[in-house]
Amino acid sequence: MSRLVAALVVFGLCSGCAARMLEPTATSLAATLVNQEEDPYREARLEMVREGIINWGVNDAAVIEAMETVPRHLFVPDEYLDEAYHNHPLPIGYGQTISQPYVVALMTENLGVEPGDRVLEIGTGSGYQAAVLAQMGIEVYTIEIIEQLAEAAESRLASLGYTGVHLRHADGYTGWPEAAPFDAIIVTAAPDHVPPPLLAQLVIGGVMVIPVGPVGDYQELWRITRTGEDSYESVSLGGVRFVPLVREEGTP
């Protein structure tokens, strides 16, 4: 994939905080919204998927269905509701953004996950990426450095009825060792190198999708597959632009 994507996504990381499990409900509110004729955003959401995701080359049926279902307008601030289904990132406060829908779909598709898989997400943000994965039946472990965003995402995801999402306010560079290994890892901000602790937390055969590159410049989006105990294969998915991966102050 050689398309250059401007996806200004920031998510963060801080150490030593307790994990929280979101309480499940019988059904996802997102699924209910999609089935209601009164949902004022349904057509805009379907058009976003059709024009900005399918037409841009994403063809995984489970990813497409999740993107058609998850109500992105509930993950953006009220002042950006009229742009909720535009194909670009949006501010969510604290200098952070919700990712461009195409980038969410592209990265999710390249994880190659199936229902029941366990995925580590580095950078919760508003919780949108976690919701897409949860909508696909994935068990999500997600880490966020900014406490206010972590708390808001936890509340939002729980209120929408997403099950199987574990949320931690922590430094994501070191991952979630006690919950490892993971079938896949998705990193939604750009370090200048691939964090070795994350590579070590993949199962053999597992996939990491991660942008890597210098601060303030375009980066390369990589799909990295763990092929053995100490062996990995990397494939470039093209140029992207993410904000840098944030580390807790004072960490190496």
Phi, psi and omega in degrees: 000115185255000181298132177275122185243122174272098184237087184280089186244129178239132171217162188224190196205140176203145195266159164073029180252154185286149176280154178227137178258128179285138182287132179282156168233174188296318180220157178283132175301328179301315179297321179297317181300318182296330183273358181264127179298333184280356176297110186288349185254000186301311182294321178297320180295315180295322178293320177303314181293317182295311187275324188254357181235300179295313181292344177264007169109358176279128183227007178290120187298320181293321178294315180299315180297319179295318180293329177286340187261315186293126184280088184303332182295341177275358180249007179240154177297154183305325183291350179247016182301324181289350178248008188302328182249022168278151186272062176206161178290160179224148178294144176234011181097161178060028180073015184250169180223160166270137187295155172302132182306319179301319181294319176302313181294316181299312182293320180295316178302319184283350172291330179065037186268162179229161178308136181094345177292158180249124185236134173263126176249128175259104180111087183287319184058232180279349181098003185295312180298318178299321180295319179299314179295316180298323178299333179274002180086019181270143170274118189251132169248117188232140187236137181220135181278328185274114189301318182297320178292320179300315181294318180294319180295319179301313180295317183296312182295320178295319181293333179274356174082019179284130182258162174069028176247122177253132185236135180227137172267102190197172176278110187285349180304324182267001175072211183226073192304321185289345177259352181290159006272163181246149176288333179202157177226134177237128182244125190247028169207159193259114166279168177272359174205164179281122182296119179304323180299329179288318177303319183291343182265005173274143168291158172294126188096351180283164187234138170244135173245123190207135171275137181226133177163178185288155177295139175076015181222175174286148179242176176253134176268125185243143167252116184246124180251129176279115186259349180193184183304319181230027183230143184218149174239136184240140176230131178282135175257004176114181182278140177220172172224111178241157170285162184292151173293125183272135175250154173296138183302133178092354179276150182290000000 
